[in-house]
Amino acid sequence: MTKKHKIPAFTLSEILVVLAITSIVITIAFTVLSLISKQFITMQSRYEERTEVTKFKQRLLFDFEKGSQIFWNEKIQELSITHQDEVTRYEMTSEYVLRDSDTIDLKVLNTQLYYKGDTIEEGIVDGIEIELEATGRAVQFFVSKEIDARQIVQELWD
């Protein structure tokens, strides 16, 4: 008498059901992973753009504060900041900002210039309001400097 020794195992249909469920779970996991990675990439690009705007604002504020004379040329859309013998030029276009030889990849939507609280078109400037496009929306900021005594005396003599 031979005894059949049966090995406990799963049937083929049970294994196929497990494979189908596993493939669905893996597909969902990879879909979620791709969505999360896209979100991180979007967040990173927005952060980099905001950082670029902040750096530009800080650099412009620093140049404004150290500059002894600030002049806006409307024809070529250029802001010239003079400090001792050094001249820093900002060329504002709709596609980028050029600071001397550095290109800053920011779109300038609008610039408003001020001198002693009055809006001006061209000439000596003591304040500038800039509207940039960053992360798909407009970002506005204002940079100004106080008029020093030297500049007031120079205006009296001119």
ROBA-238503 format. One record per residue: x, y, z of N, C-alpha, C, O, CB in turn. Coordinates in steps of 0.001 Angstrom, whole numbers, padded with zeros to 6 digits, always signed. Glycine has a CB too. Example, Ala and Ser with C-alpha at 12.3 -4.5 7.8 and 13.67 -1.06 7.14 Angstrom:
+013190-005690+007800+012300-004500+007800+013200-003300+007800+014236-003319+008465+011308-004473+009046;+012850-002250+007080+013670-001060+007140+012900+000030+007870+013409+001138+008039+014084-000598+005725;
//
This chain:
+000797-001144+000000+000000+000000+000000+000868+001246+000000+001689+001485+000885-000922-000024+001157;+000652+001966-000969+001406+003205-001082+000546+004378-000647-000596+004562-001068+001908+003410-002518;+001138+005115+000177+000434+006302+000649+000877+007490-000190+002064+007718-000425+000700+006557+002164;-000091+008208-000614+000240+009430-001352+000496+010530-000326-000329+010844+000533-000913+009837-002356;+001640+011068-000467+001997+012157+000432+001748+013474-000299+002420+013781-001283+003488+012043+000907;+000815+014221+000169+000433+015457-000492+001213+016617+000132+001232+016797+001350-001102+015694-000386;+001849+017391-000738+002587+018577-000292+001613+019751-000294+000925+019992-001286+003839+018869-001216;+001557+020487+000829+000640+021629+000865+001138+022731-000086+002291+023151+000018+000506+022179+002321;+000309+023192-000986+000684+024228-001955-000561+024996-002380-001698+024592-002133+001394+023605-003195;-000288+026122-003029-001384+026940-003545-001759+026454-004935-000939+025890-005660-000997+028443-003575;-002977+026679-005277-003411+026312-006621-003009+027410-007588-002669+028521-007180-004943+026069-006671;-003049+027095-008843-002661+028043-009881-003563+029277-009869-003066+030388-010051-002704+027371-011254;-004828+029123-009668-005752+030269-009640-005464+031177-008445-005591+032396-008561-007217+029780-009589;-005082+030616-007311-004736+031440-006152-003481+032268-006429-003415+033443-006067-004525+030557-004907;-002505+031664-007060-001262+032372-007388-001540+033498-008382-000968+034581-008258-000211+031393-007967;-002406+033262-009361-002743+034296-010342-003464+035474-009686-003219+036623-010053-003613+033705-011458;-004331+035211-008742-005018+036285-008022-004013+037116-007232-004086+038345-007232-006098+035707-007079;-003083+036457-006564-002055+037166-005797-001192+038013-006728-000871+039153-006392-001173+036167-005008;-000808+037483-007890-000010+038245-008855-000773+039467-009368-000191+040542-009517+000397+037349-010033;-002050+039312-009633-002855+040441-010112-002944+041533-009047-002778+042714-009352-004268+039967-010505;-003204+041144-007811-003294+042125-006720-001943+042808-006511-001890+044022-006316-003761+041442-005405;-000864+042050-006549+000479+042606-006375+000801+043602-007484+001359+044666-007217+001528+041483-006351;+000457+043269-008719+000744+044191-009826-000062+045484-009689+000442+046556-010024+000435+043519-011177;-001283+045403-009212-002088+046612-008990-001468+047473-007894-001381+048692-008042-003541+046239-008615;-001039+046857-006806-000415+047599-005701+000880+048265-006171+001137+049421-005835-000128+046655-004501;+001689+047549-006940+002952+048116-007437+002672+049275-008387+003371+050287-008340+003800+047031-008152;+001667+049148-009245+001305+050232-010163+000876+051474-009390+001290+052585-009720+000180+049784-011112;+000058+051293-008376-000376+052430-007551+000825+053071-006854+000919+054296-006783-001425+051975-006501;+001736+052252-006344+002917+052779-005649+003778+053618-006593+004224+054702-006214+003751+051627-005056;+004019+053138-007810+004833+053902-008752+004118+055170-009221+004770+056186-009463+005194+053036-009954;+002810+055129-009349+002051+056323-009722+002158+057380-008628+002387+058554-008918+000571+055969-009983;+001996+056975-007388+002123+057907-006262+003542+058463-006199+003729+059656-005957+001758+057210-004928;+004535+057618-006411+005925+058065-006394+006182+059103-007482+006852+060105-007230+006870+056873-006569;+005662+058879-008684+005875+059854-009762+005156+061170-009466+005693+062238-009757+005390+059281-011106;+003953+061113-008893+003243+062342-008534+003996+063134-007469+004108+064356-007556+001836+062014-008040;+004504+062438-006475+005254+063108-005407+006538+063719-005952+006888+064842-005588+005578+062120-004269;+007244+063001-006816+008489+063549-007368+008207+064762-008250+009001+065703-008257+009240+062474-008176;+007095+064767-008995+006730+065946-009788+006444+067132-008876+006818+068263-009190+005505+065648-010675;+005780+066880-007748+005503+067959-006798+006802+068539-006234+006933+069755-006092+004610+067449-005652;+007754+067671-005915+009033+068149-005394+009777+068971-006432+010388+069986-006098+009895+066976-004942;+009733+068546-007684+010400+069299-008750+009746+070667-008906+010444+071668-009069+010351+068520-010089;+008420+070726-008858+007701+071999-008953+008047+072904-007776+008300+074095-007961+006182+071759-009007;+008059+072347-006573+008404+073134-005390+009832+073654-005483+010100+074795-005106+008230+072296-004117;+010746+072836-005977+012138+073245-006103+012280+074389-007105+013010+075345-006842+013007+072056-006528;+011599+074311-008243+011705+075380-009240+011096+076681-008709+011632+077760-008960+011007+074963-010553;+009983+076588-007978+009385+077790-007388+010307+078401-006341+010445+079622-006269+008025+077461-006759;+010932+077562-005537+011868+078047-004518+013056+078750-005179+013490+079809-004726+012361+076876-003631;+013578+078150-006254+014714+078762-006944+014331+080108-007545+015122+081050-007502+015240+077830-008040;+013123+080210-008108+012664+081478-008665+012497+082532-007577+012903+083680-007756+011349+081284-009411;+011905+082147-006455+011745+083095-005339+013103+083536-004801+013291+084702-004456+010909+082463-004205;+014038+082609-004733+015383+082938-004280+016042+083915-005239+016726+084844-004810+016233+081671-004144;+015840+083710-006536+016398+084615-007545+015815+086022-007387+016546+087007-007490+016119+084077-008968;+014521+086124-007141+013881+087431-006924+014441+088087-005664+014738+089282-005669+012339+087278-006810;+014585+087323-004596+015116+087865-003340+016556+088338-003511+016919+089408-003024+015040+086811-002226;+017373+087550-004198+018765+087957-004443+018822+089237-005273+019621+090132-004999+019539+086830-005158;+017963+089311-006294+017925+090509-007136+017532+091731-006311+018144+092793-006431+016940+090318-008307;+016518+091574-005482+016064+092690-004644+017167+093129-003683+017402+094326-003519+014800+092292-003854;+017843+092172-003048+018917+092508-002113+020076+093201-002825+020647+094158-002302+019418+091247-001405;+020420+092716-004021+021526+093306-004776+021184+094736-005192+022014+095639-005088+021852+092451-006018;+019940+094931-005669+019504+096268-006077+019467+097210-004874+019880+098365-004982+018115+096204-006748;+018981+096733-003738+018946+097545-002521+020359+097923-002082+020605+099066-001697+018222+096792-001391;+021282+096973-002138+022670+097246-001772+023269+098303-002698+023922+099239-002237+023508+095953-001822;+023044+098151-004015+023574+099129-004970+022937+100501-004763+023619+101520-004864+023338+098653-006411;+021636+100537-004473+020949+101803-004205+021564+102486-002996+021842+103685-003034+019441+101573-003979;+021779+101737-001925+022287+102319-000685+023710+102845-000832+024038+103891-000271+022237+101293+000426;+024552+102148-001567+025938+102604-001682+026125+103631-002789+027144+104321-002824+026848+101425-001929;+025155+103743-003691+025280+104672-004817+025125+106120-004404+024291+106453-003562+024262+104346-005869;+025940+106980-005006+025831+108410-004716+024908+109103-005712+024297+110120-005385+027214+109067-004738;+024802+108559-006925+023885+109117-007912+023228+107974-008674+023896+107041-009121+024625+110082-008886;+021915+108061-008813+021154+107030-009511+020389+107724-010630+019646+108676-010392+020180+106254-008536;+020578+107239-011846+019992+107894-013014+019268+106867-013874+019795+105782-014122+021078+108622-013839;+018055+107203-014334+017262+106328-015206+017235+106913-016613+016883+108077-016805+015812+106151-014656;+017612+106095-017595+017546+106472-019003+016381+105718-019628+016449+104503-019811+018894+106163-019749;+015317+106437-019954+014087+105815-020466+014285+105193-021849+013689+104159-022150+012964+106848-020527;+015113+105809-022689+015273+105325-024069+015819+103909-024120+015348+103079-024898+016192+106251-024848;+016806+103639-023294+017414+102299-023316+017022+101464-022097+017573+100386-021872+018935+102415-023386;+016065+101969-021312+015566+101252-020131+016727+100827-019223+016867+099656-018870+014742+100010-020561;+017554+101813-018855+018756+101512-018078+018809+102357-016815+018561+103562-016840+020013+101744-018921;+019137+101703-015718+019329+102349-014429+020827+102358-014148+021445+101299-014039+018530+101617-013287;+021416+103553-014031+022851+103689-013763+023042+104152-012330+022489+105171-011917+023522+104684-014758;+023826+103401-011580+024096+103727-010184+025589+104013-010058+026422+103138-010296+023652+102563-009221;+025917+105252-009681+027311+105665-009585+027737+105663-008123+027054+106208-007257+027521+107063-010216;+028886+105036-007871+029487+105019-006534+030969+105290-006721+031694+104454-007260+029236+103642-005784;+031419+106452-006278+032777+106929-006487+033074+106888-007991+032434+107618-008748+033811+106069-005678;+034011+106068-008445+034329+106003-009879+033686+104801-010555+033880+104578-011750+035836+105952-010081;+032939+104047-009812+032343+102809-010321+030883+103044-010717+030123+103668-009977+032439+101684-009261;+030502+102535-011899+029119+102663-012371+028541+101265-012558+029107+100434-013269+029045+103482-013708;+027412+101021-011914+026689+099758-012070+025455+100045-012900+024688+100962-012604+026308+099123-010680;+025271+099244-013954+024140+099466-014861+023175+098290-014808+023574+097127-014865+024634+099683-016304;+021904+098624-014697+020824+097638-014763+020018+097928-016024+019397+098984-016141+019910+097684-013474;+020029+096999-016956+019206+097135-018160+017967+096269-017964+018071+095054-017795+020000+096717-019465;+016799+096897-017987+015543+096192-017717+014816+095931-019038+014441+096869-019742+014639+097013-016741;+014623+094670-019363+013847+094306-020551+012674+093439-020108+012573+093054-018943+014735+093555-021609;+011800+093143-021047+010633+092325-020693+011003+090856-020501+010217+090096-019936+009558+092447-021771;+012180+090446-020960+012582+089040-020860+013636+088772-019784+013721+087658-019268+013106+088577-022186;+014435+089777-019445+015520+089573-018480+015970+090917-017915+015566+091980-018386+016716+088834-019141;+016822+090837-016887+017483+092017-016326+018974+091789-016488+019490+090723-016150+017088+092261-014806;+019661+092794-017005+021106+092692-017201+021778+093632-016212+021596+094847-016284+021515+093035-018679;+022558+093072-015284+023308+093873-014311+024768+093802-014717+025417+092771-014540+023094+093362-012827;+025285+094895-015261+026616+094926-015867+026713+093790-016881+026141+093894-017966+027739+094807-014780;+027419+092714-016559+027515+091599-017514+026766+090360-017028+026831+089309-017667+028981+091246-017762;+026060+090472-015911+025297+089341-015370+023858+089390-015874+023189+090419-015777+025326+089349-013820;+023397+088278-016407+022013+088184-016856+021183+087540-015758+021492+086443-015294+021904+087375-018179;+020140+088224-015351+019229+087717-014326+017937+087357-015042+017285+088215-015638+018984+088777-013167;+017578+086099-014981+016448+085586-015752+015124+085876-015050+014471+084976-014523+016603+084080-015983;+014745+087149-015057+013473+087587-014484+012778+088484-015498+013405+089353-016103+013683+088334-013123;+011491+088270-015678+010725+089084-016619+010212+090327-015902+009503+090231-014900+009546+088273-017232;+010574+091481-016421+010132+092748-015839+008818+093138-016501+008763+093349-017712+011213+093874-016021;+007765+093231-015706+006452+093607-016224+006262+095121-016235+005683+095677-017168+005354+092952-015397;+006762+095787-015174+006545+097226-015064+007587+097830-014134+007992+097208-013152+005117+097531-014554;+008017+099047-014451+008898+099803-013556+008294+101189-013359+007829+101821-014307+010361+099900-014131;+008311+101643-012121+007825+102983-011791+008942+103664-011022+009433+103123-010031+006477+102944-010955;+009351+104854-011472+010482+105553-010881+010017+106785-010117+009050+107446-010495+011488+105946-011961;+010729+107077-009035+010352+108191-008164+011576+109040-007836+012700+108548-007745+009695+107671-006865;+011311+110341-007662+012320+111252-007144+011615+112230-006215+010729+112970-006639+013077+112000-008302;+012004+112229-004970+011397+113055-003918+009889+112826-003839+009124+113765-003618+011690+114545-004171;+009475+111600-004018+008068+111242-003898+007241+111440-005155+006084+111023-005202+007467+112021-002815;+007812+112068-006176+007088+112301-007430+007480+111254-008465+008632+110825-008534+007370+113724-007972;+006503+110855-009261+006765+109914-010342+007507+110638-011459+007142+111750-011842+005444+109284-010869;+008552+109997-011976+009321+110595-013072+009426+109601-014222+009201+108402-014060+010735+111024-012590;+009774+110137-015384+009977+109293-016567+011461+109044-016811+011857+107958-017234+009341+109942-017806;+012286+110074-016537+013718+109962-016798+014453+110943-015901+013919+111994-015547+014044+110228-018296;+015681+110593-015536+016493+111498-014740+016959+110864-013441+017047+109642-013322+015722+112755-014445;+017256+111720-012467+017750+111258-011174+016623+110551-010425+015475+110995-010431+018309+112444-010339;+016978+109441-009780+016003+108566-009129+016403+108368-007670+017588+108251-007360+015902+107195-009865;+015416+108330-006775+015695+107932-005393+014814+106765-004947+014917+106306-003809+015492+109118-004455;+013950+106286-005841+013111+105127-005537+012640+104460-006814+012414+105121-007828+011909+105537-004681;+012495+103161-006757+012015+102419-007919+011082+101307-007446+011372+100584-006493+013205+101835-008741;+009968+101197-008135+009018+100117-007876+009060+099202-009096+008844+099637-010227+007549+100667-007603;+009340+097943-008847+009487+096982-009939+008454+095880-009775+008217+095381-008675+010923+096389-009976;+007849+095515-010893+006919+094390-010919+007534+093318-011814+007756+093534-013006+005489+094826-011434;+007803+092161-011218+008420+091041-011926+007449+089884-012021+006489+089797-011256+009712+090596-011227;+007708+088999-012965+006923+087770-013039+007760+086643-012459+008849+086346-012950+006489+087452-014511;+007244+086021-011413+007923+084890-010779+006882+083843-010425+005813+084165-009908+008718+085339-009511;+007193+082630-010699+006300+081480-010461+004919+081704-011065+003906+081298-010494+006166+081211-008956;+004890+082351-012219+003639+082537-012932+002748+083652-012425+001626+083814-012906+002892+081302-012894;+003226+084420-011466+002412+085533-010971+003307+086750-010741+004531+086642-010679+001669+085139-009657;+002667+087901-010618+003402+089157-010475+003898+089339-009042+003180+089084-008075+002517+090344-010883;+005147+089786-008939+005763+090088-007643+006226+091541-007695+006984+091924-008586+006969+089105-007318;+005770+092343-006743+006144+093750-006695+007023+094025-005488+006834+093454-004414+004900+094640-006658;+007997+094919-005691+008758+095405-004546+009239+096821-004830+009306+097263-005977+009956+094469-004234;+009567+097507-003759+009975+098906-003829+011331+099050-003166+011556+098534-002072+008927+099835-003156;+012236+099756-003835+013573+100009-003302+013802+101516-003355+013533+102158-004370+014685+099227-004111;+014300+102070-002257+014563+103511-002244+015794+103813-001410+016323+102953-000705+013347+104285-001700;+016233+105055-001510+017340+105519-000676+017059+106947-000266+016354+107680-000960+018703+105410-001422;+017610+107330+000850+017449+108702+001311+018415+109591+000544+019540+109199+000233+017688+108812+002844;+017951+110791+000250+018813+111751-000438+019783+112309+000594+019364+112811+001637+017977+112901-001124;+021084+112223+000303+022072+112703+001266+022345+114197+001050+021926+114786+000053+023383+111890+001146;+023050+114783+001998+023313+116224+001977+024125+116621+000753+023909+117693+000188+024047+116651+003247;+025045+115779+000342+025877+116076-000824+025018+116256-002074+025248+117163-002874+026908+114958-001046;+024037+115388-002229+023164+115460-003399+022282+116711-003346+022024+117327-004380+022291+114197-003494;+021822+117086-002163+020998+118293-002021+021806+119535-002381+021314+120413-003090+020449+118413-000582;+023046+119611-001893+023908+120756-002205+024221+120788-003693+024245+121858-004301+025216+120698-001386;+024458+119632-004279+024754+119562-005707+023561+120059-006532+023749+120738-007542+025120+118117-006109;+022343+119728-006112+021144+120204-006808+021012+121721-006701+020584+122374-007653+019890+119526-006237;+021376+122283-005552+021294+123733-005376+022242+124459-006325+021915+125538-006819+021611+124112-003927;+023404+123883-006582+024393+124520-007444+024089+124317-008921+024559+125080-009765+025770+123988-007130;+023306+123294-009234+022989+123024-010653+021894+123888-011168+021517+123778-012335+022604+121593-010849;
//
